[in-house]
Amino acid sequence: MKLTPSHRLYGLGAILLVALTICSRNFSRIGEPSFFIPLAVAGVAYLLAIRELLSTPEFPKRVIVYGLVLSALWHFQFLRMPPGLDDDIHRYVWDGRVQRLGYNPYVVVPSDPALAGLHTSETRSLNNPEVPSPYPAGAQLFFRAVTSIQESTFALKVAFVLCDLAIVFVLLDVLRRTKQAEHWVLAYAWHPLLAIEVGGSGHVDIVGVLLLLVSAASLVRRWRTVAAISFGLAVAVKFLPIVLLPLYWKRVRVREAALAAIVVGLLYVPFLEHGRIPIGSLGTYVQRFRFNDPVFATLERMTAPQVVAGLAVLVGFLTAIWMRRKSADESSDAFAWPMAASLLCAPVVYPWYLLWLLPFLRSISKVPIMVWTLSIIPTYYVWHLRIVGRPWLVPDWIMLLEYGSVAVAAAIIALRRFTRPPALQ
């Protein structure tokens, strides 16, 4: 009996479910073999699934429904687990809590002895307590809204998973409107990083990803005001998508861009300090924080870190300008490359930063980025190194594996383009 593409996808989905369920049971052991081995199996199964999606023009709807149900199952497995060793979510609870108590998260320092009475059992373990919050105003107001309903890491994780679910529906709408195969929603929903960083650790990036995808969907529908405002809100959650600004050139009118800027400005009004727009510990972040940054570390030897950070933004802008010249007005296919280029030069490249790229990976030209979203997984080993008292540094062999895999994938794609007949390109 010959297996059809649908049968193979069914089997790969089942492998992902088993592997990620085992991974969730060992979520507190990030970086250890009991976590890595099932995660590696899930990564291989995901790549094989991408191969099926690329080689099959269309799958029956029942296959897509099956895939989304499986995704919900393994998300639930991670959701019911306590947050792992990455504890950003405890900072989210703190930021939401102090806002409701009348404090400014951009000013107060969690380790201040005078504020010891404000802490709860969850906020006492937040990371980097010696600095105020670095998160933009959109993220801060989201923290406040969720903690107003229930002040806990679990409530925030539930909110993040709901955003993830909303992304699936918005992405399906984009695929239908652009006449792309709906099975590409599985390239997003099945990605192992989603389960780990949204259902597991819980990262606010997924809120920004939802807003950015809403903006892309609004461009497809030519809802320019919605596209501009949702883009501004995405930037107000994390600054990364600001490099996509050139992609909105002539797609959004000046008055709509101005309205979006006003909306973002209003988000900062509750946090103004003596009439100035606060940035919290953002400057400290650029000056001091480093992780998985081979390009940034190389350039930092020659100039100040602020200059290199500016260069990372510039690289993203230039990539967006180049992609805007190539892409159609209704297309969102160009969104991934500018953010990926900027992240490549950033001082910090955590695995969850690549969540921003996932909804926009649905073609052969994006395979190098797809590979990066998986080859970054070995960096979780650093969390284990921290537990055993080793420095907070990504070993050279991991960075070689991570970025070397991307380079090999890019070389293969380039070779295919040069060797295939023009009619098949």
N, C-alpha and C positions, 0 to 999 in steps of 0.2 A: 504494500500500500504506500503510495507516494504522499508525503506530507505537503499540504497546501500552505501558502503563506499565512493563511488564517490559523491553521493548526500550529504552525511554528510560533506565531505570536501568542497564541493561547499558552503554549508551553513555556515561553520566555516570561510571560506574565506570572505564571505559577512559580517559576524559579525566583523571580524578584520578590514575590510575596513571602516565600519561605526564607530567603536570604535576609531580607530586611526585617522580618519578624525576629529572627535570631539576633540580628544586629541590635534591635531595640532592647532585647533582654540584657544585652551587655553594654547599654548606653553609658553607664557609669564608668566603663573601662575603656574610654576613648584612647586610642593609640596602642592598645594591647592586641595580641593575636585574636582573641575571642571576639573583638570588635572588627578588626581589619579583614579577617578571612571571609566572613559572610558579606562584608561590604565590597570586597574585591569581586566576589562571585556576582553580586548585584550589578557592579560596574560592567563586567563582561556581558552579562545578560542584556543590560541596557544598550551597549554598543551593537550587539547582534540584533536587537529590536530596531535600532536606527537603520541598520542595513536592510531589514525587511521593509521599513517605511519608505526608504529611498528607492527600492527596487520594485515596489508594487504600486501601480497607479491609484488603486482605491481598494479599501477594505469594506466589508459589509458593516452596517451600523451596529449590529449585535456585537461585533468584535470591539468596536470603540466603547460601547456600553460596558462590556466585560472588563476592558482595560481600566476604565474609570472607577468601576466598583472595586477592583483589586487595589487601585491607588488609594481609595478611601480606607480600605482595610489596614494597609500598612501605615497610613498616616495616623489612624486611631491607635495603633500599637505604640507609636512614638509619643503621641499626645498624652497618654496615660502615665508615661514615665516622668519622674522629676527632671528638671533641666540638668544637662550634663555638666562637664567641667568648664565649658564656656558659659560664663555667668553674666553676660550683658543684660539679660532680662531682669536681674536684680536691680540694676541701675535704672531700668525702665520703671519698676515699681517705686523706687525712691523718687524719681523725677515727678511722677504723677502724684505721689503722696505729698511732697513738699509744696507743690503748686496748690493743692487743695487746702493746705494749712497756711497759705498766704506768703510763702517764700518764693524767691526767684531761683530756679535750678541753675541758672548761669552765674549766680553769685555765691550761693551757699556751697560749702565744702563738706562732704559727708563725714570726713574724719574729724571735723571740728568738735572738740569736747563739749562745747556749749550746745551742740545739736544732738547729743547722745540720746536724749529722751525722745527724739523724733523717730528713731529707728525701730524697726520690727524685726522679727526673727529672720525674715527673708532679706531685708535690706542691709543687715549687718555684714553680710558676706559679699557685698558688691565689690567689683574690681576697681582698682585705681581710686581709692576713696580720698586721696590727697588733692584731687582736682575737681572742679565743677563739671557740669555736664557739657559734652560737645555736640549734642544732637540738635538739629535745626528746629524751628518753631512748629512746623507741621507735625513732626514726631512728638514733640512735647505735648501738644494739645491732644494727640491721639492717646498718649500715656494717661493724661488727665481724664479723658473721657472713659477709658476702660476701667481705670482704678476707681472712678466714681461709681461704677456699677458693682465691681468687686475688686478689692485690693489684694491681688495675688498673682503669682507667676502663672498659675493655671488659667486664670481669666485672660491674661494677655496671650497665652498660647492658643486658647480657643479663638480669640479674635484674629490671630494671625492665620490660623487654619481656615477660618471663614473667608479671609481675603484670598487665600490660595484657591478655595473653591470658586470664588467669584471670578478669579482669573481664568479658570477653565471655561466658564460660560462666555466671558468676553472674548476669549481666544477662539472659541467655536464660531462666534459671530464674525470675527475678522476673517477666518478661513472661508466661511460661506460667502461673505461679501466680495472677497478677492478671488473667488472661484479656485481656491486651493483645497487639496484633499483634507477632509476633516480628521483623518487619522493622525495628522500631525499634532493634534492636541495631546497625543500620548507621548510625543517627544518631550513635552513639558511635564505632564502629570507623572510620568514614570521616572523622572530623574531622581537618583538617590539623594542628592543634596537637599531636595525639597523636604523629604521625610526627616532628615537629620536636623536641618537648620530652621525649619518652620514648625513641624510637629514636635521635634525633639527639643532643641535649644531655645527656639523662639526668637526670631530676629525681626526688627521693625522694617528691614529692607523690603519685605514682602508687601508691606503697605504701599511703599513707593512704586514697586513693580506693578501693582494693580492700577495705581493712578496713571503711570506711564502707558500701560496698555490701553486704558480707557482713552487716553489722549490719541494713541495710534488708531484705535477703532473710530474715534470721532473724526479723524482726518479722512478715513475711508468713507464715512458718511457725509463728509463736508460740513460737519457741525463745528465750525471754526472757533466759536466762543468756548464751547465745552473743551475742545482740543487744547486751546491756550490755557484755560484755567486749570485743567487737570494736569497739564505739563508743569505749570508753576507750583501746584501742590506737590507733585512728585519731587521736584527740586527742594521743596520745603521739608521733605522727609529725610532725604539724603542729597548731598550736593552733586553726586556723580552724574546724573542725567543733564546737568547744565551744558555739557559738551555737545549735546544733541541740538542745541539752539539753531545752528545753521540749517538743519533739516526742516525747520519750520519757515524758512525764507520763502515768501510768496505763497505759502500755504495758509498763513495766518496774517490777517491785516493788522495795521498799526494800532488801530483802536482796540482790537481784541488782545493784542500783546500788552498794551497799556493797562487794560482791565486786569489781566492776569498779574501784572506787576503790582497793581494796587492791592489785589487780594492777598498776595504773598506778604506785602508790607503790613497789611492789617493783622496778619497772624503774629507779627512781632510786637504789636502794640502792648499786649499784657506783660511783656518782658523788658520793656525799655528801662534803662538804668541811667538816670540823669539826662534823659533825652537822647541817649546813644543806643544804637542797635547792638545788642550783646552777642558775643561769639563764644562765651564760655571757655572751655579748654581747647578750642580748635587750634589756636596757635601752638599750644603745648603738644597737641597731637602731631602736627607737622614737624615740630622741632625735635621731639623725643621718641615718638612711637615708631617701631620698625618691625616688620614681619614679612618674610617671603618677598623681598624687594631687590632682586639682583640688578635691575636697571637703575633704580633709584640709588642704590648703594654705590654703584660705579660712578654715576654722575656727581654724587655728593662729595666725592673726593676732590672734585675740581671747583665746586662752587657751593654757595649757601643752600641749605635745605629748602628755604622758601623759594629760591630761584628754580630748583629742580621740581618742586611741587607745581609752580607756575608752568613749567615746561610740560609736565604731565597733562595739564589742562589744555595747553596749546596743541599738543599732539592729538588730543581728542577732537578739538575744534577743527584742525586741518583735515583730519580723517572725515569728519562730518561734512565739511565743504566739498571734499572730493566725492563722497558718496551722494551728496545732494545733486551733483551734476549728472550722476549716472541713474538715479532712481526716479521712478514715476511719482507723480504728485500723490497718488492714493496709496503708495506702497509704504510698508513699515519694515521691509526687509533690510533696510540700511541701518536700523537702530543698533544692532549688536556691535558692529565693528568700531565705531567711535568710542563707545564705553570700554570695549576690550582694549583698545589702544591706550586709552588713558589709564586704565588699571595696570597695564603692563609697566607703566612708568611710575606708579604710585609708591609711597613709602610703606604702605600696609596693604597686603593682598590676602585677606582672610577668605576661606572657602565661601562663606555666605555672601561676599561681595559679588560673586558670579551669578547669584540668583537674578540679578538685573538682566542678564543676557538670555535666560532660558526661554522666555516666550517668543523670542525672535530667531530661534535656531530651527530652521525648517528647509534647508537646501544643502546641496553638496558643497557649495562655497563656504558654508559655515562649519564644515567638519573640523577644521583646526580649533575653532572655539569650542565645539562640542567635546573634543579631546581634552582641552584645557579644563573644562568643568569636571572632568573625571580625574585627570592627572594631578589635580591639586589635592585630591583626597589624601595622599600620603602625608601631607603637612599636619594631619591630626596627630601624628606621632609626637609632635612637639608638646602636646598636652601631657602625654605620658612622661616625656623627659622632664617637664616642670615638676611633676609629682615626685620623681626620684632625685630631685635637686640639681638637675642639669640646667644650663642657661636657656633662656627663651629665644632660641635661634633655630632656624630651619637648617638641618645639615646639608652640606653641599651636594651629597649624593641624591637627596630628595629633590632639590632644585634642578639638578641635572636631569633627573627622570621627568619632572613636571614640565619644564620648558623644552627639554629635548624631544619629548613626545609631541608637543605642539609643532616644533620645527619640522619633525619628520612628516607629520600629517600635512603641513603646508607644502612641503617639498613634493609629496605624492600628488596632491591636488594640482600643483603647478605643472608637474610632469604629465599628468593626464591631459591637461589643457593643450600642452605643446604637441603631444603625440597623437591626439585624436583628430579625425578629420573635422574641418570647420562646420560641416552640416550637423555633426553630433555634439558639438560643444554647447 
